[in-house]
Amino acid sequence: MVTPESIQESIGHGMDTLYLSVTGDGQHFEAVVVSEEFAGKSRVQRHQRVYQALGDRMREEVHALSMKTFTPLEWKDK
């Protein structure tokens, strides 16, 4: 079974994050990702970057992942 912790670990190993949190029930997950890598990127590009960090896991193991992505400045303003 896929766990929030294993998804968080995969994202964390695949990209630089300042804050990363993943919650979920084993089938549906939600990630909050704060990364400088998102600066100047559209929401679609940010999500694609997270998918890239997950690699094959996104296609094979993770069925539903909703994301909130922020730059450090956006996160600070939250």
PDB file of N, CA, C and O in Angstrom:
ATOM      1  N   MET A   1       0.824  -1.183   0.000  1.00  0.00           N
ATOM      2  CA  MET A   1       0.000   0.000   0.000  1.00  0.00           C
ATOM      3  C   MET A   1       0.874   1.256   0.000  1.00  0.00           C
ATOM      4  O   MET A   1       1.892   1.322   0.690  1.00  0.00           O
ATOM      5  N   VAL A   2       0.463   2.231  -0.774  1.00  0.00           N
ATOM      6  CA  VAL A   2       1.168   3.505  -0.839  1.00  0.00           C
ATOM      7  C   VAL A   2       0.790   4.334   0.383  1.00  0.00           C
ATOM      8  O   VAL A   2      -0.386   4.424   0.738  1.00  0.00           O
ATOM      9  N   THR A   3       1.777   4.932   1.020  1.00  0.00           N
ATOM     10  CA  THR A   3       1.522   5.751   2.200  1.00  0.00           C
ATOM     11  C   THR A   3       1.872   7.206   1.916  1.00  0.00           C
ATOM     12  O   THR A   3       2.679   7.487   1.029  1.00  0.00           O
ATOM     13  N   PRO A   4       1.275   8.134   2.659  1.00  0.00           N
ATOM     14  CA  PRO A   4       1.652   9.534   2.505  1.00  0.00           C
ATOM     15  C   PRO A   4       3.152   9.749   2.731  1.00  0.00           C
ATOM     16  O   PRO A   4       3.786  10.564   2.061  1.00  0.00           O
ATOM     17  N   GLU A   5       3.697   9.006   3.680  1.00  0.00           N
ATOM     18  CA  GLU A   5       5.125   9.153   3.989  1.00  0.00           C
ATOM     19  C   GLU A   5       6.000   8.738   2.809  1.00  0.00           C
ATOM     20  O   GLU A   5       7.013   9.380   2.530  1.00  0.00           O
ATOM     21  N   SER A   6       5.613   7.665   2.113  1.00  0.00           N
ATOM     22  CA  SER A   6       6.428   7.210   0.980  1.00  0.00           C
ATOM     23  C   SER A   6       6.338   8.188  -0.189  1.00  0.00           C
ATOM     24  O   SER A   6       7.317   8.385  -0.910  1.00  0.00           O
ATOM     25  N   ILE A   7       5.171   8.800  -0.379  1.00  0.00           N
ATOM     26  CA  ILE A   7       5.048   9.813  -1.432  1.00  0.00           C
ATOM     27  C   ILE A   7       5.870  11.040  -1.068  1.00  0.00           C
ATOM     28  O   ILE A   7       6.564  11.608  -1.911  1.00  0.00           O
ATOM     29  N   GLN A   8       5.786  11.440   0.187  1.00  0.00           N
ATOM     30  CA  GLN A   8       6.558  12.592   0.650  1.00  0.00           C
ATOM     31  C   GLN A   8       8.047  12.344   0.462  1.00  0.00           C
ATOM     32  O   GLN A   8       8.775  13.234   0.022  1.00  0.00           O
ATOM     33  N   GLU A   9       8.497  11.161   0.786  1.00  0.00           N
ATOM     34  CA  GLU A   9       9.904  10.819   0.616  1.00  0.00           C
ATOM     35  C   GLU A   9      10.317  10.889  -0.851  1.00  0.00           C
ATOM     36  O   GLU A   9      11.389  11.408  -1.163  1.00  0.00           O
ATOM     37  N   SER A  10       9.495  10.379  -1.744  1.00  0.00           N
ATOM     38  CA  SER A  10       9.815  10.404  -3.173  1.00  0.00           C
ATOM     39  C   SER A  10       9.903  11.829  -3.709  1.00  0.00           C
ATOM     40  O   SER A  10      10.823  12.164  -4.455  1.00  0.00           O
ATOM     41  N   ILE A  11       8.943  12.661  -3.324  1.00  0.00           N
ATOM     42  CA  ILE A  11       8.983  14.060  -3.776  1.00  0.00           C
ATOM     43  C   ILE A  11      10.218  14.742  -3.207  1.00  0.00           C
ATOM     44  O   ILE A  11      10.930  15.444  -3.924  1.00  0.00           O
ATOM     45  N   GLY A  12      10.472  14.535  -1.916  1.00  0.00           N
ATOM     46  CA  GLY A  12      11.623  15.161  -1.254  1.00  0.00           C
ATOM     47  C   GLY A  12      12.958  14.759  -1.844  1.00  0.00           C
ATOM     48  O   GLY A  12      13.891  15.561  -1.878  1.00  0.00           O
ATOM     49  N   HIS A  13      13.057  13.517  -2.310  1.00  0.00           N
ATOM     50  CA  HIS A  13      14.306  13.066  -2.928  1.00  0.00           C
ATOM     51  C   HIS A  13      14.429  13.561  -4.361  1.00  0.00           C
ATOM     52  O   HIS A  13      15.536  13.676  -4.888  1.00  0.00           O
ATOM     53  N   GLY A  14      13.290  13.854  -4.996  1.00  0.00           N
ATOM     54  CA  GLY A  14      13.300  14.226  -6.405  1.00  0.00           C
ATOM     55  C   GLY A  14      13.417  15.705  -6.686  1.00  0.00           C
ATOM     56  O   GLY A  14      13.658  16.105  -7.825  1.00  0.00           O
ATOM     57  N   MET A  15      13.248  16.533  -5.647  1.00  0.00           N
ATOM     58  CA  MET A  15      13.349  17.980  -5.863  1.00  0.00           C
ATOM     59  C   MET A  15      13.650  18.672  -4.544  1.00  0.00           C
ATOM     60  O   MET A  15      13.420  18.119  -3.468  1.00  0.00           O
ATOM     61  N   ASP A  16      14.172  19.895  -4.645  1.00  0.00           N
ATOM     62  CA  ASP A  16      14.466  20.686  -3.457  1.00  0.00           C
ATOM     63  C   ASP A  16      13.191  21.349  -2.964  1.00  0.00           C
ATOM     64  O   ASP A  16      12.513  22.048  -3.717  1.00  0.00           O
ATOM     65  N   THR A  17      12.872  21.129  -1.708  1.00  0.00           N
ATOM     66  CA  THR A  17      11.689  21.743  -1.125  1.00  0.00           C
ATOM     67  C   THR A  17      12.063  22.458   0.170  1.00  0.00           C
ATOM     68  O   THR A  17      12.974  22.046   0.888  1.00  0.00           O
ATOM     69  N   LEU A  18      11.346  23.527   0.446  1.00  0.00           N
ATOM     70  CA  LEU A  18      11.510  24.219   1.718  1.00  0.00           C
ATOM     71  C   LEU A  18      10.484  23.739   2.724  1.00  0.00           C
ATOM     72  O   LEU A  18      10.714  23.776   3.933  1.00  0.00           O
ATOM     73  N   TYR A  19       9.338  23.282   2.209  1.00  0.00           N
ATOM     74  CA  TYR A  19       8.298  22.687   3.044  1.00  0.00           C
ATOM     75  C   TYR A  19       7.589  21.646   2.200  1.00  0.00           C
ATOM     76  O   TYR A  19       7.340  21.864   1.014  1.00  0.00           O
ATOM     77  N   LEU A  20       7.266  20.524   2.805  1.00  0.00           N
ATOM     78  CA  LEU A  20       6.610  19.441   2.086  1.00  0.00           C
ATOM     79  C   LEU A  20       5.750  18.657   3.058  1.00  0.00           C
ATOM     80  O   LEU A  20       6.225  18.198   4.096  1.00  0.00           O
ATOM     81  N   SER A  21       4.483  18.508   2.714  1.00  0.00           N
ATOM     82  CA  SER A  21       3.560  17.744   3.545  1.00  0.00           C
ATOM     83  C   SER A  21       2.643  16.939   2.636  1.00  0.00           C
ATOM     84  O   SER A  21       2.105  17.470   1.664  1.00  0.00           O
ATOM     85  N   VAL A  22       2.466  15.671   2.946  1.00  0.00           N
ATOM     86  CA  VAL A  22       1.556  14.821   2.180  1.00  0.00           C
ATOM     87  C   VAL A  22       0.621  14.119   3.162  1.00  0.00           C
ATOM     88  O   VAL A  22       1.065  13.527   4.146  1.00  0.00           O
ATOM     89  N   THR A  23      -0.675  14.194   2.880  1.00  0.00           N
ATOM     90  CA  THR A  23      -1.668  13.487   3.673  1.00  0.00           C
ATOM     91  C   THR A  23      -2.488  12.615   2.732  1.00  0.00           C
ATOM     92  O   THR A  23      -2.518  12.849   1.523  1.00  0.00           O
ATOM     93  N   GLY A  24      -3.140  11.626   3.281  1.00  0.00           N
ATOM     94  CA  GLY A  24      -3.976  10.782   2.438  1.00  0.00           C
ATOM     95  C   GLY A  24      -4.404   9.515   3.124  1.00  0.00           C
ATOM     96  O   GLY A  24      -3.996   9.214   4.246  1.00  0.00           O
ATOM     97  N   ASP A  25      -5.258   8.762   2.405  1.00  0.00           N
ATOM     98  CA  ASP A  25      -5.858   7.563   2.970  1.00  0.00           C
ATOM     99  C   ASP A  25      -5.410   6.270   2.294  1.00  0.00           C
ATOM    100  O   ASP A  25      -6.017   5.220   2.503  1.00  0.00           O
ATOM    101  N   GLY A  26      -4.357   6.339   1.489  1.00  0.00           N
ATOM    102  CA  GLY A  26      -3.893   5.140   0.793  1.00  0.00           C
ATOM    103  C   GLY A  26      -4.312   5.106  -0.659  1.00  0.00           C
ATOM    104  O   GLY A  26      -3.725   4.372  -1.454  1.00  0.00           O
ATOM    105  N   GLN A  27      -5.314   5.884  -1.020  1.00  0.00           N
ATOM    106  CA  GLN A  27      -5.751   5.967  -2.411  1.00  0.00           C
ATOM    107  C   GLN A  27      -5.779   7.401  -2.914  1.00  0.00           C
ATOM    108  O   GLN A  27      -5.395   7.668  -4.053  1.00  0.00           O
ATOM    109  N   HIS A  28      -6.229   8.322  -2.079  1.00  0.00           N
ATOM    110  CA  HIS A  28      -6.302   9.728  -2.440  1.00  0.00           C
ATOM    111  C   HIS A  28      -5.341  10.506  -1.546  1.00  0.00           C
ATOM    112  O   HIS A  28      -5.329  10.334  -0.328  1.00  0.00           O
ATOM    113  N   PHE A  29      -4.540  11.361  -2.169  1.00  0.00           N
ATOM    114  CA  PHE A  29      -3.512  12.083  -1.430  1.00  0.00           C
ATOM    115  C   PHE A  29      -3.574  13.567  -1.753  1.00  0.00           C
ATOM    116  O   PHE A  29      -4.041  13.968  -2.818  1.00  0.00           O
ATOM    117  N   GLU A  30      -3.094  14.375  -0.810  1.00  0.00           N
ATOM    118  CA  GLU A  30      -2.952  15.808  -1.026  1.00  0.00           C
ATOM    119  C   GLU A  30      -1.558  16.216  -0.578  1.00  0.00           C
ATOM    120  O   GLU A  30      -1.116  15.874   0.519  1.00  0.00           O
ATOM    121  N   ALA A  31      -0.875  16.954  -1.445  1.00  0.00           N
ATOM    122  CA  ALA A  31       0.471  17.422  -1.146  1.00  0.00           C
ATOM    123  C   ALA A  31       0.505  18.938  -1.112  1.00  0.00           C
ATOM    124  O   ALA A  31      -0.120  19.604  -1.939  1.00  0.00           O
ATOM    125  N   VAL A  32       1.233  19.474  -0.157  1.00  0.00           N
ATOM    126  CA  VAL A  32       1.559  20.894  -0.119  1.00  0.00           C
ATOM    127  C   VAL A  32       3.072  20.955  -0.314  1.00  0.00           C
ATOM    128  O   VAL A  32       3.839  20.414   0.483  1.00  0.00           O
ATOM    129  N   VAL A  33       3.484  21.625  -1.390  1.00  0.00           N
ATOM    130  CA  VAL A  33       4.900  21.658  -1.750  1.00  0.00           C
ATOM    131  C   VAL A  33       5.332  23.109  -1.898  1.00  0.00           C
ATOM    132  O   VAL A  33       4.733  23.871  -2.657  1.00  0.00           O
ATOM    133  N   VAL A  34       6.378  23.487  -1.165  1.00  0.00           N
ATOM    134  CA  VAL A  34       6.954  24.823  -1.269  1.00  0.00           C
ATOM    135  C   VAL A  34       8.373  24.666  -1.791  1.00  0.00           C
ATOM    136  O   VAL A  34       9.206  23.997  -1.179  1.00  0.00           O
ATOM    137  N   SER A  35       8.634  25.296  -2.936  1.00  0.00           N
ATOM    138  CA  SER A  35       9.947  25.149  -3.551  1.00  0.00           C
ATOM    139  C   SER A  35      10.313  26.396  -4.345  1.00  0.00           C
ATOM    140  O   SER A  35       9.468  26.992  -5.013  1.00  0.00           O
ATOM    141  N   GLU A  36      11.553  26.774  -4.265  1.00  0.00           N
ATOM    142  CA  GLU A  36      12.080  27.870  -5.079  1.00  0.00           C
ATOM    143  C   GLU A  36      12.005  27.513  -6.559  1.00  0.00           C
ATOM    144  O   GLU A  36      11.956  28.398  -7.414  1.00  0.00           O
ATOM    145  N   GLU A  37      11.996  26.218  -6.861  1.00  0.00           N
ATOM    146  CA  GLU A  37      11.922  25.760  -8.258  1.00  0.00           C
ATOM    147  C   GLU A  37      10.640  26.228  -8.951  1.00  0.00           C
ATOM    148  O   GLU A  37      10.572  26.239 -10.180  1.00  0.00           O
ATOM    149  N   PHE A  38       9.638  26.609  -8.181  1.00  0.00           N
ATOM    150  CA  PHE A  38       8.359  27.016  -8.765  1.00  0.00           C
ATOM    151  C   PHE A  38       8.333  28.470  -9.225  1.00  0.00           C
ATOM    152  O   PHE A  38       7.386  28.891  -9.889  1.00  0.00           O
ATOM    153  N   ALA A  39       9.350  29.231  -8.884  1.00  0.00           N
ATOM    154  CA  ALA A  39       9.379  30.653  -9.256  1.00  0.00           C
ATOM    155  C   ALA A  39       9.285  30.807 -10.772  1.00  0.00           C
ATOM    156  O   ALA A  39      10.044  30.192 -11.521  1.00  0.00           O
ATOM    157  N   GLY A  40       8.349  31.633 -11.206  1.00  0.00           N
ATOM    158  CA  GLY A  40       8.178  31.901 -12.626  1.00  0.00           C
ATOM    159  C   GLY A  40       7.467  30.809 -13.405  1.00  0.00           C
ATOM    160  O   GLY A  40       7.360  30.892 -14.629  1.00  0.00           O
ATOM    161  N   LYS A  41       6.981  29.788 -12.712  1.00  0.00           N
ATOM    162  CA  LYS A  41       6.317  28.653 -13.374  1.00  0.00           C
ATOM    163  C   LYS A  41       4.801  28.750 -13.206  1.00  0.00           C
ATOM    164  O   LYS A  41       4.305  29.233 -12.188  1.00  0.00           O
ATOM    165  N   SER A  42       4.078  28.282 -14.221  1.00  0.00           N
ATOM    166  CA  SER A  42       2.626  28.211 -14.126  1.00  0.00           C
ATOM    167  C   SER A  42       2.227  27.075 -13.187  1.00  0.00           C
ATOM    168  O   SER A  42       3.060  26.252 -12.808  1.00  0.00           O
ATOM    169  N   ARG A  43       0.967  27.036 -12.822  1.00  0.00           N
ATOM    170  CA  ARG A  43       0.480  25.951 -11.962  1.00  0.00           C
ATOM    171  C   ARG A  43       0.689  24.593 -12.629  1.00  0.00           C
ATOM    172  O   ARG A  43       1.084  23.631 -11.971  1.00  0.00           O
ATOM    173  N   VAL A  44       0.427  24.516 -13.923  1.00  0.00           N
ATOM    174  CA  VAL A  44       0.627  23.257 -14.655  1.00  0.00           C
ATOM    175  C   VAL A  44       2.096  22.851 -14.626  1.00  0.00           C
ATOM    176  O   VAL A  44       2.404  21.682 -14.394  1.00  0.00           O
ATOM    177  N   GLN A  45       2.995  23.782 -14.853  1.00  0.00           N
ATOM    178  CA  GLN A  45       4.433  23.475 -14.824  1.00  0.00           C
ATOM    179  C   GLN A  45       4.874  23.030 -13.435  1.00  0.00           C
ATOM    180  O   GLN A  45       5.723  22.148 -13.306  1.00  0.00           O
ATOM    181  N   ARG A  46       4.315  23.621 -12.417  1.00  0.00           N
ATOM    182  CA  ARG A  46       4.661  23.225 -11.045  1.00  0.00           C
ATOM    183  C   ARG A  46       4.209  21.789 -10.783  1.00  0.00           C
ATOM    184  O   ARG A  46       4.955  20.990 -10.216  1.00  0.00           O
ATOM    185  N   HIS A  47       2.993  21.470 -11.196  1.00  0.00           N
ATOM    186  CA  HIS A  47       2.484  20.106 -10.996  1.00  0.00           C
ATOM    187  C   HIS A  47       3.306  19.105 -11.810  1.00  0.00           C
ATOM    188  O   HIS A  47       3.585  18.001 -11.342  1.00  0.00           O
ATOM    189  N   GLN A  48       3.687  19.487 -13.013  1.00  0.00           N
ATOM    190  CA  GLN A  48       4.526  18.602 -13.830  1.00  0.00           C
ATOM    191  C   GLN A  48       5.852  18.335 -13.144  1.00  0.00           C
ATOM    192  O   GLN A  48       6.384  17.229 -13.238  1.00  0.00           O
ATOM    193  N   ARG A  49       6.397  19.339 -12.450  1.00  0.00           N
ATOM    194  CA  ARG A  49       7.675  19.158 -11.743  1.00  0.00           C
ATOM    195  C   ARG A  49       7.519  18.157 -10.598  1.00  0.00           C
ATOM    196  O   ARG A  49       8.404  17.333 -10.367  1.00  0.00           O
ATOM    197  N   VAL A  50       6.402  18.229  -9.886  1.00  0.00           N
ATOM    198  CA  VAL A  50       6.158  17.270  -8.803  1.00  0.00           C
ATOM    199  C   VAL A  50       5.971  15.865  -9.388  1.00  0.00           C
ATOM    200  O   VAL A  50       6.503  14.893  -8.851  1.00  0.00           O
ATOM    201  N   TYR A  51       5.214  15.759 -10.493  1.00  0.00           N
ATOM    202  CA  TYR A  51       5.039  14.461 -11.156  1.00  0.00           C
ATOM    203  C   TYR A  51       6.392  13.895 -11.578  1.00  0.00           C
ATOM    204  O   TYR A  51       6.636  12.695 -11.453  1.00  0.00           O
ATOM    205  N   GLN A  52       7.268  14.763 -12.077  1.00  0.00           N
ATOM    206  CA  GLN A  52       8.609  14.321 -12.483  1.00  0.00           C
ATOM    207  C   GLN A  52       9.365  13.752 -11.282  1.00  0.00           C
ATOM    208  O   GLN A  52      10.050  12.735 -11.397  1.00  0.00           O
ATOM    209  N   ALA A  53       9.238  14.409 -10.139  1.00  0.00           N
ATOM    210  CA  ALA A  53       9.915  13.928  -8.922  1.00  0.00           C
ATOM    211  C   ALA A  53       9.388  12.552  -8.514  1.00  0.00           C
ATOM    212  O   ALA A  53      10.142  11.721  -8.008  1.00  0.00           O
ATOM    213  N   LEU A  54       8.094  12.314  -8.735  1.00  0.00           N
ATOM    214  CA  LEU A  54       7.506  11.016  -8.398  1.00  0.00           C
ATOM    215  C   LEU A  54       7.835   9.941  -9.423  1.00  0.00           C
ATOM    216  O   LEU A  54       7.804   8.752  -9.104  1.00  0.00           O
ATOM    217  N   GLY A  55       8.147  10.341 -10.643  1.00  0.00           N
ATOM    218  CA  GLY A  55       8.536   9.388 -11.682  1.00  0.00           C
ATOM    219  C   GLY A  55       7.466   8.343 -11.943  1.00  0.00           C
ATOM    220  O   GLY A  55       6.281   8.665 -12.028  1.00  0.00           O
ATOM    221  N   ASP A  56       7.882   7.102 -12.069  1.00  0.00           N
ATOM    222  CA  ASP A  56       6.980   5.991 -12.388  1.00  0.00           C
ATOM    223  C   ASP A  56       5.924   5.759 -11.314  1.00  0.00           C
ATOM    224  O   ASP A  56       4.869   5.192 -11.596  1.00  0.00           O
ATOM    225  N   ARG A  57       6.197   6.189 -10.101  1.00  0.00           N
ATOM    226  CA  ARG A  57       5.214   5.990  -9.024  1.00  0.00           C
ATOM    227  C   ARG A  57       3.896   6.670  -9.366  1.00  0.00           C
ATOM    228  O   ARG A  57       2.826   6.175  -9.014  1.00  0.00           O
ATOM    229  N   MET A  58       3.976   7.806 -10.054  1.00  0.00           N
ATOM    230  CA  MET A  58       2.750   8.529 -10.390  1.00  0.00           C
ATOM    231  C   MET A  58       1.908   7.724 -11.363  1.00  0.00           C
ATOM    232  O   MET A  58       0.680   7.740 -11.271  1.00  0.00           O
ATOM    233  N   ARG A  59       2.522   7.040 -12.268  1.00  0.00           N
ATOM    234  CA  ARG A  59       1.788   6.251 -13.259  1.00  0.00           C
ATOM    235  C   ARG A  59       1.346   4.898 -12.716  1.00  0.00           C
ATOM    236  O   ARG A  59       0.302   4.380 -13.115  1.00  0.00           O
ATOM    237  N   GLU A  60       2.121   4.329 -11.822  1.00  0.00           N
ATOM    238  CA  GLU A  60       1.890   2.945 -11.415  1.00  0.00           C
ATOM    239  C   GLU A  60       1.247   2.778 -10.043  1.00  0.00           C
ATOM    240  O   GLU A  60       0.532   1.803  -9.815  1.00  0.00           O
ATOM    241  N   GLU A  61       1.488   3.712  -9.127  1.00  0.00           N
ATOM    242  CA  GLU A  61       1.053   3.500  -7.748  1.00  0.00           C
ATOM    243  C   GLU A  61       0.073   4.534  -7.213  1.00  0.00           C
ATOM    244  O   GLU A  61      -0.828   4.203  -6.443  1.00  0.00           O
ATOM    245  N   VAL A  62       0.248   5.770  -7.618  1.00  0.00           N
ATOM    246  CA  VAL A  62      -0.558   6.862  -7.076  1.00  0.00           C
ATOM    247  C   VAL A  62      -1.734   7.115  -8.001  1.00  0.00           C
ATOM    248  O   VAL A  62      -1.549   7.470  -9.165  1.00  0.00           O
ATOM    249  N   HIS A  63      -2.936   6.935  -7.489  1.00  0.00           N
ATOM    250  CA  HIS A  63      -4.123   7.066  -8.327  1.00  0.00           C
ATOM    251  C   HIS A  63      -4.705   8.475  -8.305  1.00  0.00           C
ATOM    252  O   HIS A  63      -5.263   8.928  -9.304  1.00  0.00           O
ATOM    253  N   ALA A  64      -4.583   9.162  -7.195  1.00  0.00           N
ATOM    254  CA  ALA A  64      -5.130  10.515  -7.100  1.00  0.00           C
ATOM    255  C   ALA A  64      -4.251  11.357  -6.186  1.00  0.00           C
ATOM    256  O   ALA A  64      -4.066  11.035  -5.013  1.00  0.00           O
ATOM    257  N   LEU A  65      -3.712  12.437  -6.738  1.00  0.00           N
ATOM    258  CA  LEU A  65      -2.864  13.343  -5.969  1.00  0.00           C
ATOM    259  C   LEU A  65      -3.278  14.770  -6.288  1.00  0.00           C
ATOM    260  O   LEU A  65      -3.123  15.235  -7.417  1.00  0.00           O
ATOM    261  N   SER A  66      -3.799  15.454  -5.294  1.00  0.00           N
ATOM    262  CA  SER A  66      -4.083  16.867  -5.469  1.00  0.00           C
ATOM    263  C   SER A  66      -2.928  17.637  -4.852  1.00  0.00           C
ATOM    264  O   SER A  66      -2.339  17.210  -3.859  1.00  0.00           O
ATOM    265  N   MET A  67      -2.612  18.775  -5.450  1.00  0.00           N
ATOM    266  CA  MET A  67      -1.437  19.524  -5.003  1.00  0.00           C
ATOM    267  C   MET A  67      -1.744  20.989  -4.801  1.00  0.00           C
ATOM    268  O   MET A  67      -2.545  21.589  -5.517  1.00  0.00           O
ATOM    269  N   LYS A  68      -1.087  21.542  -3.812  1.00  0.00           N
ATOM    270  CA  LYS A  68      -1.007  22.985  -3.627  1.00  0.00           C
ATOM    271  C   LYS A  68       0.484  23.302  -3.677  1.00  0.00           C
ATOM    272  O   LYS A  68       1.260  22.813  -2.856  1.00  0.00           O
ATOM    273  N   THR A  69       0.872  24.118  -4.640  1.00  0.00           N
ATOM    274  CA  THR A  69       2.289  24.415  -4.843  1.00  0.00           C
ATOM    275  C   THR A  69       2.526  25.908  -4.654  1.00  0.00           C
ATOM    276  O   THR A  69       1.753  26.740  -5.129  1.00  0.00           O
ATOM    277  N   PHE A  70       3.608  26.231  -3.952  1.00  0.00           N
ATOM    278  CA  PHE A  70       3.916  27.618  -3.629  1.00  0.00           C
ATOM    279  C   PHE A  70       5.412  27.875  -3.754  1.00  0.00           C
ATOM    280  O   PHE A  70       6.231  26.984  -3.529  1.00  0.00           O
ATOM    281  N   THR A  71       5.753  29.111  -4.116  1.00  0.00           N
ATOM    282  CA  THR A  71       7.131  29.564  -3.961  1.00  0.00           C
ATOM    283  C   THR A  71       7.288  29.944  -2.486  1.00  0.00           C
ATOM    284  O   THR A  71       6.284  30.083  -1.787  1.00  0.00           O
ATOM    285  N   PRO A  72       8.506  30.113  -2.001  1.00  0.00           N
ATOM    286  CA  PRO A  72       8.675  30.528  -0.600  1.00  0.00           C
ATOM    287  C   PRO A  72       7.973  31.858  -0.299  1.00  0.00           C
ATOM    288  O   PRO A  72       7.411  32.026   0.783  1.00  0.00           O
ATOM    289  N   LEU A  73       8.002  32.796  -1.237  1.00  0.00           N
ATOM    290  CA  LEU A  73       7.347  34.089  -1.019  1.00  0.00           C
ATOM    291  C   LEU A  73       5.833  33.926  -0.940  1.00  0.00           C
ATOM    292  O   LEU A  73       5.191  34.538  -0.087  1.00  0.00           O
ATOM    293  N   GLU A  74       5.260  33.112  -1.813  1.00  0.00           N
ATOM    294  CA  GLU A  74       3.812  32.850  -1.759  1.00  0.00           C
ATOM    295  C   GLU A  74       3.439  32.174  -0.446  1.00  0.00           C
ATOM    296  O   GLU A  74       2.415  32.499   0.155  1.00  0.00           O
ATOM    297  N   TRP A  75       4.266  31.240  -0.003  1.00  0.00           N
ATOM    298  CA  TRP A  75       4.005  30.510   1.243  1.00  0.00           C
ATOM    299  C   TRP A  75       4.063  31.454   2.433  1.00  0.00           C
ATOM    300  O   TRP A  75       3.252  31.352   3.354  1.00  0.00           O
ATOM    301  N   LYS A  76       5.031  32.380   2.413  1.00  0.00           N
ATOM    302  CA  LYS A  76       5.174  33.338   3.495  1.00  0.00           C
ATOM    303  C   LYS A  76       3.936  34.223   3.606  1.00  0.00           C
ATOM    304  O   LYS A  76       3.539  34.616   4.703  1.00  0.00           O
ATOM    305  N   ASP A  77       3.330  34.534   2.459  1.00  0.00           N
ATOM    306  CA  ASP A  77       2.147  35.386   2.431  1.00  0.00           C
ATOM    307  C   ASP A  77       0.868  34.650   2.836  1.00  0.00           C
ATOM    308  O   ASP A  77      -0.170  35.285   3.026  1.00  0.00           O
ATOM    309  N   LYS A  78       0.925  33.332   2.970  1.00  0.00           N
ATOM    310  CA  LYS A  78      -0.273  32.538   3.324  1.00  0.00           C
ATOM    311  C   LYS A  78      -0.669  32.743   4.760  1.00  0.00           C
ATOM    312  O   LYS A  78      -1.648  32.156   5.220  1.00  0.00           O
TER     313      LYS A  78
END
